[in-house]
Amino acid sequence: MNAPLLEIKNLQTHFFSERGAARAVDGVSLIMERGSFLGIVGESGCGKTVMALSVMGLIQSPPGRIAGGEILFEGRNLLALPPDEIRAIRGKEISMIFQEPMTSLNPVFRVQDQIIEVLEQHRKVSRKAAIEATRKLLHQVGIPSAEEHMRDYPHQMSGGMRQRVMIAMAIACEPKLIIADEPTTALDVTIQAQILDLLQELREVYRCAVMLITHDLGIVAEVADRVVVMYTGRIVEEAPVVDLFEKPLHPYTQGLMRSIPGSRASRGKKRLEAISGVVPSLFDLPRGCRFNTRCTYAFERCFVEPEPELLTVEKGHSVRCRLYEG
């Protein structure tokens, strides 16, 4: 039996400071098949980006450290590979589109030079071939007059064009997995739709898997096959996208749904509902369920007993909540 493209097992990524250890990712397990489109959603600070950086081998140490678990890519444990093998995989077989292209692109190098570097590093092509490939990539991601813009510096481009450059770099080596971290942040609605359409198109062209990290459930509804909902470093719900929107199970997911204009959960209400309270500090997590101080359904066991493991409620739909035990 072929191994999944990506399998994360009990991943634990911690950050250390004078206040103690912050468990940014605390026991995350998930599977991505080849060609799948997985949405990872949750509030800022829930561990989405840290999980992605762990897969890429980009956790800065100190203060961060992967304290446990496995990250299996095509059956190989990335955490056990030497640095040179990780660098060979990063950018070639797994690529990442970062949240803010203006800070991810080098401001003192032209766009073409940054893409050419990727091609020369991983595909070992000549300078002439890399320049031609760069032109085709920029054209493929929808940059008009690609030949003219190749020699632009990042500050000479709009936000949408810079994001397309990042996508061109990500697909330069035809990776098997693309991790897109908030790729539509700070873009207007029209450009957001174009970027999402582009990701869908590239997925079909290259038959690659896409992991989309976002706080916007509306975006996930448009493009993802499955959805993982994270809260304080843990997965609290996982389901096919249709099931999640038709029947969200975890109180946190239900709260997120009620905050989406036009969603089934918010339909007929004059005002959108906000989830009460605030996200707890990773240095001072509540005893029991980590959502208990914000949950309207919490009962005694939620405050005194450890959180349950993910419970399979329906086929393909699992939730971490005592409401569904038994």
VENRAJO-V16512 format. One record per run of one state. SS is the DSSP state (A for helix, B for strand, O for the rest). FROM is the first residue (numbers start at 1). TO is the last residue. If there is no record, write none. Layout:
ss & from & to
SS & FROM & TO
SS & FROM & TO
This chain:
ss & from & to
O & 1 & 5
B & 6 & 17
O & 18 & 19
B & 20 & 32
O & 33 & 36
B & 37 & 41
O & 42 & 47
A & 48 & 56
O & 57 & 63
B & 64 & 73
O & 74 & 75
B & 76 & 77
A & 78 & 80
O & 81 & 82
A & 83 & 89
B & 90 & 90
O & 91 & 93
B & 94 & 97
O & 98 & 100
A & 101 & 104
O & 105 & 109
B & 110 & 110
A & 111 & 122
O & 123 & 126
A & 127 & 140
O & 141 & 145
A & 146 & 149
O & 150 & 152
B & 153 & 153
A & 154 & 156
O & 157 & 158
A & 159 & 171
O & 172 & 176
B & 177 & 181
O & 182 & 188
A & 189 & 206
O & 207 & 208
B & 209 & 214
O & 215 & 216
A & 217 & 223
O & 224 & 225
B & 226 & 231
O & 232 & 233
B & 234 & 240
A & 241 & 246
O & 247 & 250
A & 251 & 258
O & 259 & 291
A & 292 & 294
O & 295 & 299
A & 300 & 304
O & 305 & 310
B & 311 & 314
O & 315 & 316
B & 317 & 319
O & 320 & 321
A & 322 & 324
O & 325 & 326
